[in-house]
């Protein structure tokens, strides 16, 4: 006997209902896919907004404009760059994460917003709120030291600072910035006791570095290459996997410290729920644009190297990066509570 109040359904009927439910789900999925494909075919029907989480200048803003110009020509519809700075990019990222997922709002993101901030701060978004589209560029950090120091190369610098614990300082563009984390990871790896001096952005940090007020600075290649001939500093190494084409004589840190590779990517992400065909379409067009010699040259002149990915590859890049920066965040003592 069945318990009182339980509706009785025979086993054959259960199997029948299960088949009907599966059939309905399949029809719904096909219908959704067809709708997304139809949207992709007519997209974009109006200008697309590309949010940049930084003010004009720097590296992210010009790269966003380089790629958006190429996409505008290819699609015949404008990609309009809108700067929305603040909170190290968290304001812009939260805005995009909660935007309508219709393919008309993109974020020109960097490692800082996607990888670092969620690990160090309580922000108004999670990675589940966003979907990767494609990276467009990757840049190493350049290690500069003051020319006041009796050191001409990486080994000399390490030996000098080790012999004088607590005496020397390093600058960064802010607590939790990429430069701060790379510096902290480097210092921990080689056993350096240095004082961290955070600034409100890379600009003020570079000014004090050039003035000799700090001994070391890990900066974006674009900002430090402008000063590579300045007699007050020495650029001695880069944090990428390989040497930079614009600085071919400068060694990588990995040549001295095996596997010390820390870079930052820049690229496109969208709100979760954006139709996959639109994501795939833009990813393909970004990869196509990157093959344009003029686009590649402009990115290279900013100190980055072209790096394009499929959405799946972009997601894998982010996952791998999270491990590297989690270790750096621990070294800097910035774990989120």
C-alpha positions in Angstrom: 0.0 0.0 0.0 1.1 3.5 -0.7 1.2 6.0 2.2 -1.9 8.2 2.7 -1.8 11.4 0.7 0.8 10.2 -1.8 -0.3 10.5 -5.5 0.2 7.2 -7.2 2.0 7.2 -10.6 2.9 3.9 -12.2 6.5 3.2 -13.2 5.6 3.2 -17.0 3.9 6.6 -16.5 7.0 7.9 -14.6 9.2 7.0 -17.5 6.7 8.6 -19.9 6.6 11.8 -18.0 10.4 11.9 -17.8 10.7 11.5 -21.5 8.2 14.4 -22.0 10.1 16.6 -19.6 13.4 15.9 -21.3 11.8 16.6 -24.7 10.4 19.9 -23.4 13.8 20.9 -22.1 15.4 20.1 -25.4 12.9 22.1 -27.3 13.4 25.0 -24.9 17.2 24.8 -25.3 16.9 24.7 -29.1 14.5 27.7 -29.1 16.9 29.6 -26.9 19.8 28.8 -29.1 17.9 29.9 -32.2 17.0 33.1 -30.5 20.6 33.8 -29.6 21.7 33.0 -33.1 19.1 35.4 -34.5 20.3 38.2 -32.1 23.9 37.6 -33.2 23.0 37.9 -36.9 21.3 41.3 -36.4 23.8 42.5 -33.8 24.9 45.3 -33.5 21.9 47.4 -34.5 23.2 50.4 -32.5 26.4 51.6 -31.0 28.1 49.3 -28.4 29.5 50.8 -25.2 33.0 49.8 -24.1 33.6 50.7 -20.5 37.2 51.4 -19.5 37.8 51.3 -15.7 40.6 53.9 -15.8 40.8 57.6 -16.8 42.3 58.6 -20.2 46.0 57.9 -20.5 48.0 55.1 -19.1 48.0 51.8 -21.1 44.4 50.4 -20.8 42.7 53.5 -22.3 44.7 53.8 -25.5 44.6 50.0 -26.1 40.8 50.0 -25.7 40.6 52.8 -28.2 42.9 51.0 -30.7 40.8 47.8 -30.6 37.4 49.6 -30.5 38.4 51.6 -33.6 39.2 48.4 -35.5 35.9 46.7 -34.4 33.9 49.8 -35.4 35.3 49.6 -38.9 34.7 45.8 -39.2 31.1 45.9 -37.8 30.0 49.2 -39.3 28.7 50.2 -35.9 30.6 52.3 -33.3 32.2 50.9 -30.3 32.0 53.9 -28.0 34.7 54.1 -25.3 33.4 55.4 -21.9 35.9 56.0 -19.1 34.5 55.1 -15.6 37.4 55.2 -13.2 37.3 54.7 -9.4 38.0 52.1 -6.7 40.8 50.6 -8.8 38.3 49.7 -11.5 35.7 48.1 -9.2 33.1 50.7 -10.0 33.2 50.1 -13.7 33.3 46.3 -13.3 30.3 46.3 -11.1 28.4 48.5 -13.6 29.1 46.1 -16.4 28.5 43.0 -14.3 25.0 44.1 -13.6 24.3 45.6 -17.0 21.7 44.2 -19.5 23.3 41.2 -21.1 22.3 42.1 -24.6 25.7 42.5 -26.2 25.7 46.3 -26.0 27.9 46.7 -22.9 31.5 45.4 -22.7 34.2 46.0 -20.2 37.8 46.5 -21.2 39.1 44.7 -18.2 42.5 44.0 -16.7 44.0 41.5 -14.3 43.4 44.0 -11.5 39.6 43.9 -11.8 39.1 40.3 -12.7 41.8 38.5 -10.7 43.2 40.7 -8.0 40.3 42.8 -6.5 38.0 39.9 -5.8 40.8 38.2 -3.8 41.7 41.3 -1.8 38.5 43.3 -1.3 34.7 42.9 -0.9 33.5 44.1 -4.3 29.9 44.3 -5.7 30.4 41.5 -8.3 31.8 38.0 -8.6 33.4 36.2 -11.5 30.1 34.4 -12.1 28.6 37.8 -13.0 31.0 38.1 -16.0 32.1 36.1 -19.0 35.4 36.4 -20.7 35.5 37.2 -24.4 39.1 37.6 -25.4 42.4 39.0 -24.1 44.0 41.5 -26.5 47.4 42.2 -24.9 49.7 41.1 -22.1 52.4 43.1 -20.5 55.2 42.4 -18.1 56.3 44.7 -15.4 59.7 46.4 -15.8 62.0 46.4 -12.7 63.7 49.8 -12.3 66.2 50.7 -9.6 67.7 54.1 -8.6 71.0 55.0 -10.2 72.1 56.2 -6.7 72.5 52.6 -5.8 75.9 50.8 -6.2 74.2 48.1 -8.4 74.1 47.7 -12.1 72.2 44.4 -12.5 69.7 42.2 -10.7 72.2 40.1 -8.8 74.0 43.2 -7.5 70.7 44.7 -6.4 69.6 41.6 -4.6 72.9 41.4 -2.8 72.8 45.0 -1.8 69.3 44.9 -0.3 69.9 41.6 1.5 72.9 43.2 3.2 70.8 46.2 4.3 67.5 44.9 5.7 64.8 47.5 6.1 67.0 50.3 4.6 65.5 50.5 1.1 62.0 51.2 -0.1 60.0 50.5 -3.2 57.1 52.4 -4.7 53.8 51.1 -6.2 50.8 52.7 -7.8 48.7 51.7 -4.8 48.2 49.0 -2.2 47.0 45.8 -4.0 48.0 47.1 -7.4 49.8 44.8 -9.9 53.1 46.6 -9.2 52.7 46.2 -5.5 52.0 42.4 -5.8 54.8 41.8 -8.2 57.2 43.7 -5.9 56.0 41.7 -2.8 56.3 38.4 -4.6 59.8 39.3 -5.9 60.9 40.4 -2.4 59.6 37.2 -0.8 61.2 35.0 -3.5 64.7 36.4 -2.9 64.4 37.3 0.7 64.4 41.1 0.6 63.3 43.2 3.6 62.0 46.5 2.0 59.6 49.2 2.9 56.5 49.5 0.7 55.4 53.1 -0.2 52.1 53.2 -2.0 51.1 56.1 -4.2 47.8 57.2 -5.7 48.5 55.9 -9.1 51.6 55.1 -11.3 52.2 58.8 -12.2 53.1 60.0 -8.7 55.1 56.8 -8.0 57.2 57.4 -11.2 57.9 61.0 -10.2 59.2 60.0 -6.8 61.2 57.1 -8.3 62.8 59.5 -10.8 63.6 61.9 -8.0 65.5 59.1 -6.1 63.1 59.0 -3.2 62.6 55.2 -3.5 65.1 52.5 -4.5 62.9 50.2 -6.6 59.8 50.4 -8.8 58.0 47.7 -10.8 56.1 49.7 -13.4 54.2 49.1 -16.6 56.5 48.9 -19.5 54.7 51.8 -21.2 55.3 54.2 -18.4 58.9 53.3 -17.7 60.1 53.0 -21.3 59.5 56.8 -21.6 62.3 57.2 -19.0 64.7 54.5 -20.0 67.4 57.1 -20.9 66.9 59.0 -17.7 70.2 59.1 -15.8 68.5 58.9 -12.4 67.2 55.3 -12.9 68.3 51.9 -14.3 65.9 49.5 -15.9 67.3 46.1 -15.2 64.8 43.3 -15.8 61.3 42.4 -17.0 58.8 40.0 -15.3 57.5 38.3 -18.5 58.2 34.9 -19.8 60.5 36.3 -22.6 62.4 39.4 -23.4 60.5 42.4 -24.8 60.9 43.2 -28.5 61.4 46.9 -27.5 63.9 46.1 -24.9 65.8 43.1 -26.4 68.9 43.5 -24.3 67.0 43.6 -21.0 66.9 40.1 -19.3 63.9 38.6 -17.8 63.8 38.0 -14.0 63.2 34.3 -14.9 66.7 34.1 -16.3 67.9 34.7 -12.8 65.0 33.2 -10.8 63.5 30.2 -12.7 59.7 30.4 -13.2 59.3 33.9 -11.8 56.8 35.1 -14.4 54.2 37.7 -13.6 52.3 39.6 -16.2 49.0 41.4 -16.6 46.5 41.0 -19.4 44.0 43.4 -20.9 40.9 42.4 -22.8 37.1 42.2 -23.2 34.5 40.7 -20.8 30.7 41.0 -20.8 27.9 40.5 -18.4 27.0 36.8 -17.8 24.0 35.9 -19.9 25.2 37.7 -23.0 24.4 35.5 -26.0 27.3 33.1 -26.7 27.1 33.7 -30.5 27.8 37.4 -29.9 30.7 36.6 -27.6 32.2 34.2 -30.2 31.7 36.8 -32.9 33.5 39.6 -31.0 36.3 37.2 -29.9 36.9 36.2 -33.6 36.9 39.9 -34.7 39.4 40.8 -31.9 41.7 38.0 -33.1 41.3 39.2 -36.7 42.1 42.8 -35.6 45.3 41.7 -33.8 46.7 40.4 -37.1 46.6 43.9 -38.5 50.3 45.1 -38.4 49.2 48.6 -37.6 47.2 47.4 -34.6 50.0 45.1 -33.4 52.5 48.0 -33.7 50.4 50.4 -31.7 50.0 47.9 -28.9 53.7 47.1 -29.0 54.6 50.8 -28.8 52.6 50.9 -25.5 54.9 48.3 -24.0 52.6 45.3 -24.4 52.6 42.3 -26.6 49.5 41.1 -28.5 47.8 38.2 -26.8 44.4 37.1 -28.2 42.4 34.2 -26.9 39.2 32.3 -27.5 36.6 32.7 -24.6 37.7 29.3 -23.3 41.4 30.2 -23.4 40.6 33.5 -21.7 38.9 31.7 -18.9 41.8 29.4 -18.5 44.2 32.3 -18.5 42.3 33.9 -15.6 42.2 30.6 -13.6 46.0 30.2 -14.0 46.6 33.8 -13.0 44.5 33.5 -9.9 47.0 31.0 -8.4 50.0 33.2 -9.1 48.4 36.3 -7.7 47.0 34.5 -4.7 50.6 33.7 -3.7 51.6 37.3 -4.3 48.6 38.6 -2.2 49.7 36.3 0.6 53.3 37.7 0.4 51.9 41.2 0.6 49.6 40.3 3.5 46.5 41.4 1.7 44.2 38.4 1.9 40.6 39.4 2.1 39.0 38.8 5.5 
